[in-house]
Amino acid sequence: MKLYGYWRSSAAYRVRIVMHLKSLSFESIAVHLVKDGGEQHKEAYTGLNPTHLVPTYVDDDVTLNQSLAIIDYLDEKYPAVAIYPTNIAEKAKVKALALDVACEIHPVNNLRVQQYLVNTLSVAELDKLAWSYHWMNIGFAAIEKQLKSSAGKFCFGDKVTIADICLVPQVYNANRFKLDMSAFPHISRVVDNCNQLPAFIAALPENQTDAKL
Ligand SMILES: N[C@@H](CCC(=O)N[C@@H](CS)C(=O)NCC(=O)O)C(=O)O
């Protein structure tokens, strides 16, 4: 089982969390997103993943992109540790929280979007940061509101779900860019709780072999 990713990629980070939660052993293959124009754009990688994005999962004859598709595949193949509630309304709820991160916050702050803002539209570095803060603040505010009623120890009650798996990497990213999280106490508390767990610690960007390369 191989996971092509990058230590700071929050989409790869989601998959790593799931692999560790499910105690799967896997080989991490680093795709450097910045060095030399980005290895994600080289033919050696785009042959595997035509979207020019990480992560990519490879196991025997299965090659998958899109972190949430990979996660659902792993969840169905290795169901012993559940990441969704069994009740279908609750399952839809945690999925919606996960998508609030994966569809509403993450894509507009992706590296290639930021590169386009700066390199093509000549947006100044400070304005680029304002862009990221703007979309993160809007997205986190919506999640914070929902966590007021849904959260226990984690985003939805006291069990880790796909909502936490998507939220933790996004908050890691927010902290990296020094976003003021003080307006989001429920998010911060849930993320702190997740970060006590061995699977989340093992998946941390700084604990990856390609960290800081
Ligand atoms: N929706 C995709 C997003 C993947 C994605 O955006 N990956 C980022 C890193 S988190 C990437 O590879 N960026 C490279 C680039 O923007 O050039 C998923 O969930 O897998």
The ligand as an SDF file (V2000), in Angstrom:
LIG
                    3D

 20 19  0  0  0  0  0  0  0  0999 V2000
   -9.8430   17.4990   -3.5780 N   0  0  0  0  0  0  0  0  0  0  0  0
   -8.5090   16.9860   -3.5940 C   0  0  0  0  0  0  0  0  0  0  0  0
   -7.5670   18.1090   -3.2990 C   0  0  0  0  0  0  0  0  0  0  0  0
   -6.1310   17.7000   -3.4730 C   0  0  0  0  0  0  0  0  0  0  0  0
   -5.2280   18.9060   -3.3460 C   0  0  0  0  0  0  0  0  0  0  0  0
   -5.6580   20.0390   -3.5420 O   0  0  0  0  0  0  0  0  0  0  0  0
   -3.9550   18.6690   -2.9980 N   0  0  0  0  0  0  0  0  0  0  0  0
   -3.0380   19.7650   -2.8500 C   0  0  0  0  0  0  0  0  0  0  0  0
   -2.2640   19.6400   -1.5590 C   0  0  0  0  0  0  0  0  0  0  0  0
   -3.3220   19.7110   -0.1620 S   0  0  0  0  0  0  0  0  0  0  0  0
   -2.0540   19.7640   -3.9990 C   0  0  0  0  0  0  0  0  0  0  0  0
   -1.6260   18.7270   -4.4410 O   0  0  0  0  0  0  0  0  0  0  0  0
   -1.6890   20.9530   -4.4810 N   0  0  0  0  0  0  0  0  0  0  0  0
   -0.7370   21.0810   -5.5200 C   0  0  0  0  0  0  0  0  0  0  0  0
   -0.9310   22.3350   -6.3190 C   0  0  0  0  0  0  0  0  0  0  0  0
   -1.8200   23.1170   -5.9850 O   0  0  0  0  0  0  0  0  0  0  0  0
   -0.1810   22.5040   -7.2740 O   0  0  0  0  0  0  0  0  0  0  0  0
   -8.3640   15.8590   -2.5650 C   0  0  0  0  0  0  0  0  0  0  0  0
   -9.0940   15.8880   -1.5770 O   0  0  0  0  0  0  0  0  0  0  0  0
   -7.5380   14.9510   -2.7540 O   0  0  0  0  0  0  0  0  0  0  0  0
  1  2  1  0
  2  3  1  0
  2 18  1  0
  3  4  1  0
  4  5  1  0
  5  6  2  0
  5  7  1  0
  7  8  1  0
  8  9  1  0
  8 11  1  0
  9 10  1  0
 11 12  2  0
 11 13  1  0
 13 14  1  0
 14 15  1  0
 15 16  2  0
 15 17  1  0
 18 19  2  0
 18 20  1  0
M  END
$$$$
